[in-house]
């Protein structure tokens, strides 16, 4: 069952998680290792004043057995102590209805659905049903694989269960291509998600995208420029000796330093820069010209398809296409355009041209 934008009731994140600072920061250790580690991290995080909520993993889904998998329900007591001492709302990952039951009983404030859970609609449906009638915020991390419809489906299941306090978390994607990031950000996917759910708050998880401390600032700044509302960032009082994801965790003090270096953009559509409207109007005109040119190009493609059909030619003429790509790319680069952008654009045009010709010839 698909849901329309008009039927969606999504509360602003500031209604259920007021910001101590801008942007919103949810922080804490990757996993709750012991009481001392949890409380020491919380104490130092509280002293920085930048975090609005405290997060930690209790049930850690590890790729292979034998790795540290968390202390589960036993660690809930440590988080409750954090809340009592420092007033942080608590954010915990849940993957089964039993996790939800234990967290609700302990008074956990916000749940997040992890990337490994988001890939399985059966698991998500069980969680959504377990939360029916429960007024608790839910944050949904993107699935491991770059599948926008799967991410949308997870969000829809929770909305249909009655959850109105809901947000998405962009943590990057597993791809076959090598990248300097642990998980490829593929920024176009959260942008498309925002176009589907304009009211949906989206946070970024720079820790899991970067996988390295030195890339956190770059990822966080990019997320802000794409109008994301804040971050879930892993902090640890002694990150080098963390039991999980040591390379991507930072101290609370380093988090404070990172936040101070961010350039916070204006989010409002009522931007005070008056010159922007004039330039946007010019872009609108150019976009209209682009659409007209593409339409004319496709008309030429249809004429070519008719000739190919009469001459019994194949649709794909790879030598001709390769020469087009090289010529157009060289021309575009002289004009200052990015090579990958031009090649990707040409690939899309070529794919559509092949589809149009194939339909005519068939």
N, C-alpha and C positions, 0 to 999 in steps of 0.2 A: 504493500500500500504506500503510494507516494503522497507526500503532504505538500500543500501549497504554502508559499511564503505568507499569504494572508492569514492562514490558520495557525501559524507558529507564534507561540508566546514565549519569548526569551527575555529574561531579565538582564538588565545591564549588570556587568560584573561588579560595579561599584556598589550595587544594592546589597550584594551578599558577601563581598569581600572588599571593604573600604581600603583605599590605598594609603599606606604610610608615606610613600614617596611616589613620584612619577618618573619612570614607569612602575607598574606593579611588579613586585618581586616576591616569588615563592622560592624558598631556599631551605637547605638542610642537606644532610649526608645522603649519598646514594643508597646506603643501607644502614640500618640500625645495628651496629656491631656489638655494643654493650652499653650499659647505663652511663658510664663515665664519658664515653665518646659522644653520646647523644646530648647529654646535659652540658658538656664543655663546649660543643659546637653551638648549641642554642644560646648559651650565656654570651658568647662572643658575637653571635649574630644579633642578639638583642642590643648589645652595646653599640653596634654600628647604626642602628635605627633605620636601615634600608628595607628590611623584609617585612611584608605584611602577613605572611603565613609560613609555617614550618612544615617541611616535607621530609619523608624518609621512607625507604622501602623495607617492608617487613617480610614479605614473601618474594624471594628473588628467583625468577625463572631463568635458570642457567642453561646454557647450550649443552653442556656435558655434565654428567653426574660427578660428584666429588668436590665441586666448587662450593663456595660459601653460598647457601641458599636462604640466609636470613633466620631470624629467631621466631618469626611468626607471631602468634598471639602473645607469647611471653614478653615481646618488646612493646606491646601496647601500653604497659604500665609506665615505661620510660617516657613515652610521648605524652601521656596524661600528666606526668610530672612536669614536663616542659610547659604544657598549657597552664598548669597551676602556678608555676613560678614566673613565667614571662608573658603570659596572656596570648600567645600565638594561637590562631586557629590552626588545626592540624589537618594535613593533607596526606593521604595514604593510597597506594595502589591496591586495587582489589581485582581478583581474577575469578573468584567463585562466589556463589551465594553464601557459603560458610564464612568467607572473608567479610562479606557485608554484614552478616549477623554479628560477628565478633566486634567489628568496628563500630557499629551502631550501639552496641551494648557499652563500649568503652567511651562513647561520646566523640568519635572522630567527626570533624566538621565537613570535610570535603573528600570525595573519592576521585581517583583518576583511573582511567582504563588504559592499560599499557599497550604498547605496539604489538606485542605477541598475542594479546587477547583480541585486539581489534581485527585481526585477520580471520577470526572464526565467528561467523554469524550465529552458530549454535550457542557458543559461550556468551556472546553479547546478549542474545535473546534471554538467556537464563538470568543474567544480571539485570536486564531491564525489567523482567517480571518480578524479580526479588525486590526492586525498588519502587514498585507501584504503590502509590499512597504515601511514600516517604518523602518528606520535604528536605532533601539533601542535595547540594550542588555536585555536579558530575563534570569532570574534565576528560575529554577524549583525545588520546594521542593518535596520530595517524598510524595506519597499519605499516608493517615493515616494508611491504612492496608498494611501489608508486601507483596505487589504484585509487583514484579520486572517488569513484562510485562506491567503493567499499567503505571509505571514510565517511561519506555522506550517509550510507546505510546505517552505520553505527550510531551516528547522531540522530537519525530519524527514529531508530528504535527507542532511544531514551526519551525523545520528545513525545512519541506515541504512548509511552508509559506514564506520561504526566510530568516529566522533569522540565521545569522552566529555567532553573538555575544551571545553565549548561555552557561550556566553553570548549574550544578545540585547542590542542597543543601540537604545534608543528615541531617534530623531533628529527626530521630527515628520513631518508629512505635507503634501503639496501638496493644497490644496483650493481650490475656486472662491470661497469666502467670503473677504472682506477681514479681515485680522487684524493686530494689532500685532506679531505674531511672524512671523519669516521662514517658518517651517513650523508649521502648527497642531499643538499637542501632542496633542490628542485623547486625553487621559489614560485614557479608558475602554478604549482598545485595548490598551495594555500591561498594564492590570489584567486584561483578559480573557485575554491571553496567559499571565499568571502563573497564572490559574485552570486553564488547560489543562496547563501544565508547572510545577507547584508547586516542583520542584527546580531549575528553570532560573534561573541568575543573570541579572538584568537591570540593565544600566547605562543611564545617561542621557547624551545628547550635548546639553548646554545650548547649545553654540555654534551648532549648526545649527537648533535650535528657535528661539532668540532672534534670531539674526542681528544683534544689537546688544549691546555690552558692558553697557549699563545694565540689561538684562533677565536677565543670567546668574544673578545671585543668586536672583531670584524663581523661575526655572525649576528651579535646583538644589535649593532648599528644598522645592519641591513634589514633586520626584522622591524625596527622602528620606522625605517623609511618606507616599509610596506604596510604601515599603519597597524602593526600588531600592538596589543595593549600592555604587554609586559613579558616577563620571563619566568621560567622554572629553571633555576641554576643550582647545581650541586655544590655544597660547601662542606668542609670537613676541618676539624681543628688541627689535624695532622694528615693532610691529603697524600703525602708521599707513602704513608704506611696504611692507607685505606685497604680494606679487604676486597672492595669491588671498585672498578673504574677509577683507579688512582690517578691516571694521567689527565683526566678531565676535571677533577675536583680542585677547588681553590679554597683558601682560608676565608672566613668572613671579612677580614680586613681587605683582602684582595678583591672581594666582591664590591666592597664599598668604593675602592679605588676605580674599579671598572665602571661602576655607575656614574662616578664623577666625571669620567672621560666621554660619556655618551653625549652626542649632539641630539637633543630632544626636538623633533620636528613639530610643527603645528598640525594638529589633527583635523581642525574644523574646516568645513567646506568654505566658510566665510573667511577666506585667507586675506590678511591685510595687504598683501602685495597686489596692488591694483593692476600692474602691468601684466599679470598672468592671464587675465581674461582676454586681453587683446591677442596674446600669443595662442591661447586655446582656440580662439575663433579661427586663427590661421591654420592651426592643426586640423580643425574640423573641415575646412575647405580642402586641404591637401588630402585628407582621408577620403573625402567624397570623390576627388579626382582619381585616387588609387582604385577605388571600387569601380569607377567607370572604365578605367584602363583594363582592369582584370576582366570585366564583363566583355569588353571588345576582344581581349586576347582569347577568351573561351569561345567566342564566335568564330575566330580564325581556326581554333582547334577543331571545331565541329566541321568546318569546311575541309580541313586536312583529312579528317576521319573519313569523309565521304570519298575522297580521292583514294585513300588507302584501301577502302573497301572495294572500289572498282578495280584497283590494280592488284588486289589480293596481297597487300603488304602487311607485315606485322605491325602491331601498335607500337611496340618498343623498338626504337632506333637508337641504340645505346651510343654509337659513335657520334651521332648528331647531338645527342643530349649532353654528352661529356664535353663537347666543344662549346656548347652553349654555356654550361656551368663555368668553364674556365674563362671564357670571354667576359661574361657578366660579372664574375667575381673579381677579375682583374680591374674592370672598369669601376666597380663599386669601391674597391680598396683605394683607388686613386682619388675617390671622392670622400674618403675618410670613414667609410662604413666598415663594420666589423666583419671579418671573413666568415666566421661561423654563422653569424646572423644571416648573411646573404645566402650561404649555402643551404641553411635550414629553410629559408623562405622559398628558394628555388625548388627544393625537394617537395615542399607542400604543393606548389604550383604544378610540378611534374606529376605528382600522385593524382591530383584532380584531373589533369589533362588525360592521363592514362585511363582513369575511370570513365570520363566522358567519351573518349574514343572507343573504348571497349563496348560500351552500351550501343553506340551507333553501328559499329561493325558487326556486333553479335545480332 
